[in-house]
Protein backbone atom coordinates (compact mmCIF):
# COMPACT_ATOMS: atom_id res chain seq x y z
CA UNK A 1 0.00 0.00 0.00
CA UNK A 2 2.79 2.44 0.85
CA UNK A 3 4.44 1.88 -2.54
CA UNK A 4 1.13 2.27 -4.36
CA UNK A 5 0.40 5.55 -2.60
CA UNK A 6 3.94 6.87 -3.05
CA UNK A 7 3.84 6.11 -6.79
CA UNK A 8 0.40 7.69 -7.04
CA UNK A 9 1.67 10.87 -5.37
CA UNK A 10 4.83 10.95 -7.50
CA UNK A 11 2.94 10.51 -10.78
CA UNK A 12 0.23 12.97 -9.77
CA UNK A 13 2.90 15.58 -9.01
CA UNK A 14 4.36 14.85 -12.45
CA UNK A 15 1.02 15.81 -14.00
CA UNK A 16 -0.68 12.46 -14.52
CA UNK A 17 -4.18 11.46 -13.43
CA UNK A 18 -3.77 8.29 -11.38
CA UNK A 19 -6.28 5.70 -10.17
CA UNK A 20 -5.16 2.94 -7.82
CA UNK A 21 -6.34 -0.53 -6.85
CA UNK A 22 -5.27 -2.84 -4.05
CA UNK A 23 -5.09 -5.99 -6.20
CA UNK A 24 -5.89 -7.30 -9.67
CA UNK A 25 -9.51 -8.06 -8.93
CA UNK A 26 -10.07 -4.58 -7.50
CA UNK A 27 -8.30 -3.11 -10.56
CA UNK A 28 -10.76 -4.85 -12.89
CA UNK A 29 -13.62 -3.44 -10.82
CA UNK A 30 -12.14 0.09 -11.01
CA UNK A 31 -11.51 -0.24 -14.76
CA UNK A 32 -15.08 -1.37 -15.32
CA UNK A 33 -16.38 1.96 -13.99
CA UNK A 34 -14.12 4.33 -15.90
CA UNK A 35 -12.91 5.15 -19.39
CA UNK A 36 -9.95 2.95 -20.28
CA UNK A 37 -6.70 4.49 -19.01
CA UNK A 38 -3.72 5.28 -21.21
CA UNK A 39 -1.42 3.01 -19.20
CA UNK A 40 -1.55 0.34 -16.50
CA UNK A 41 1.25 0.00 -13.94
CA UNK A 42 0.91 -3.52 -12.59
CA UNK A 43 2.54 -5.19 -9.63
CA UNK A 44 3.39 -8.85 -10.12
CA UNK A 45 2.71 -10.12 -6.61
CA UNK A 46 -0.64 -9.03 -5.21
CA UNK A 47 -3.19 -10.72 -3.00
CA UNK A 48 -6.48 -12.05 -4.40
CA UNK A 49 -5.45 -11.78 -8.09
CA UNK A 50 -1.79 -11.43 -9.04
CA UNK A 51 -0.33 -9.71 -12.09
CA UNK A 52 -0.36 -12.78 -14.34
CA UNK A 53 -3.98 -13.50 -13.51
CA UNK A 54 -4.90 -9.86 -14.09
CA UNK A 55 -3.21 -9.85 -17.51
CA UNK A 56 -5.02 -13.05 -18.50
CA UNK A 57 -8.40 -11.47 -17.72
CA UNK A 58 -7.53 -8.00 -19.06
CA UNK A 59 -6.65 -9.49 -22.44
CA UNK A 60 -10.10 -11.06 -22.76
CA UNK A 61 -11.90 -7.71 -22.37
CA UNK A 62 -11.96 -5.95 -25.76
CA UNK A 63 -12.01 -2.37 -24.40
CA UNK A 64 -8.97 -3.08 -22.18
CA UNK A 65 -6.85 -5.14 -24.58
CA UNK A 66 -4.92 -2.30 -26.17
CA UNK A 67 -3.83 -0.59 -22.97
CA UNK A 68 -0.04 -0.64 -22.52
CA UNK A 69 1.10 -2.38 -19.32
CA UNK A 70 4.29 -1.81 -17.32
CA UNK A 71 5.10 -4.48 -14.74
CA UNK A 72 6.61 -3.31 -11.45
CA UNK A 73 8.08 -6.25 -9.59
CA UNK A 74 10.72 -7.33 -7.14
CA UNK A 75 10.38 -10.77 -8.75
CA UNK A 76 11.73 -9.83 -12.19
CA UNK A 77 13.44 -13.21 -12.57
CA UNK A 78 10.02 -14.84 -12.62
CA UNK A 79 9.18 -12.70 -15.65
CA UNK A 80 12.43 -13.19 -17.55
CA UNK A 81 11.96 -15.26 -20.65
CA UNK A 82 8.18 -15.15 -20.40
CA UNK A 83 6.20 -13.92 -23.38
CA UNK A 84 4.62 -11.00 -21.55
CA UNK A 85 3.30 -8.69 -24.23
CA UNK A 86 3.92 -5.77 -21.89
CA UNK A 87 5.70 -2.53 -22.61
CA UNK A 88 8.31 -2.86 -19.88
CA UNK A 89 9.26 -4.70 -16.69
CA UNK A 90 10.77 -2.45 -13.99
CA UNK A 91 12.43 -3.80 -10.85
CA UNK A 92 11.24 -2.81 -7.40
CA UNK A 93 12.15 -0.77 -5.58
CA UNK A 94 11.25 1.40 -8.53
CA UNK A 95 13.74 3.98 -9.74
CA UNK A 96 11.43 7.00 -10.02
CA UNK A 97 13.47 8.66 -12.76
CA UNK A 98 13.37 5.47 -14.84
CA UNK A 99 9.63 5.13 -14.21
CA UNK A 100 9.02 8.69 -15.41
CA UNK A 101 11.19 8.17 -18.50
CA UNK A 102 9.33 4.91 -19.25
CA UNK A 103 5.88 6.46 -18.83
CA UNK A 104 6.78 9.49 -20.94
CA UNK A 105 8.23 7.25 -23.67
CA UNK A 106 5.04 5.20 -23.81
CA UNK A 107 2.91 8.34 -24.06
CA UNK A 108 5.19 9.79 -26.75
CA UNK A 109 4.94 6.58 -28.79
CA UNK A 110 1.14 6.60 -28.59
CA UNK A 111 0.77 10.16 -29.93
Secondary structure, DSSP 8 states (H G I E B T S, - for coil): -HHHHHHHHHHHHTT------SSHHHHHHHHHTS---SEEEEESS-SSS-HHHHHHHHTTSGGGTT-EEEEEES-HHHHTTS----SEEEESS--HHHHHHHHHHHHHHH-
